[in-house]
Amino acid sequence: MRHQGWASVVRGGAVLLFVCALGACADSDDGDSPSTSSTPAATTIDAAALDGATYASTSVEGAELVEGTTVQVGFEDDTMSVWAGCNTLFGPFEVDGTTIAWASEPAATMMMCESDLVEQDRWLTELFGAGVDATVEGNDLTLQGGGVTIELATEAPDDLESLLGRTWTAIGTVSDGAVSRLPVDTRRPRLDVGADGLARLFTGCRSGRVTVQVEGAALVFSNVTLQRGRCTGPARRTERAVLALLDGPSDSAELHDHLLVVTQGGEGLFFEVR
């Protein structure tokens, strides 16, 4: 994904499907005449088939995106993430027939953005909150809602080597496949990873160092050192989650553009990578 918007954002107003006479529309008053329709029956979306996929918008009709942005939508276990150039929106989602929607109010990063990007985030949040009608054909995903049609195509995961030399900011915790927002009264953990894998670490409470290596499809963490100090309350729980992850090889590391999910033993962190 090498575009300026994370083509994962489009929050949807519900699509209204008008069905004539309970699906049986006849042009004749003759009750024995069979009804016909040129519209194919909708197919049910398989949530499992979406798992691990990330889609980027190729066209948007019915709305105009901020110049230079695209909509990116990603699915990881029970979490859907949306990004369109400003903040990342993420939360649990549900599929009802052909409708995809967030199951609850999504969490979001807290970046300062231009007003037009903030408005775009708001629009997409509402769109996916209401639900979008989805059609999957091969590698293509079509989303419709609120008078808007978004065409998207899958994108291959980025190479983990691209994580080196970048900053990872934790925006959520992962537990049994579900992503939850970090406590609002804690600072966000961060890794400033050098090109050589040596990283400055902030656990949400204390600062330190850690070594990050890429081995195939896994990330390997070692040599964690921390400054002295004591953490309490939510900051202590956040630090525990960070330190539990930064201990040995990951079980899973999925990177799509600037979104990274790393797990170990069913627990992990959801990062925004810049």
Secondary structure, DSSP 4 states (H G I P E B T S, - for coil): --SSS-B-----PPPP---TTTT---SSS-TTSPP--SSPPP----HHHHTT-EEEEEEEESS-PPTT---EEEEETTEEEE-SSS--EEEEEEEETTEEEESSPPEE------HHHHHHHHHHHHHHHH-EEEEEETTEEEEEETTEEEEEEE-PPPPGGGGTTSEEEEEEEEETTEEEEPPTTSPPPEEEE-TTSEEEEE-SS-EEEEEEEEETTEEEEEEEEE-S----HHHHHHHHHHHHHSSEE-SEEEEETTEEEEEETTEEEEEEE-
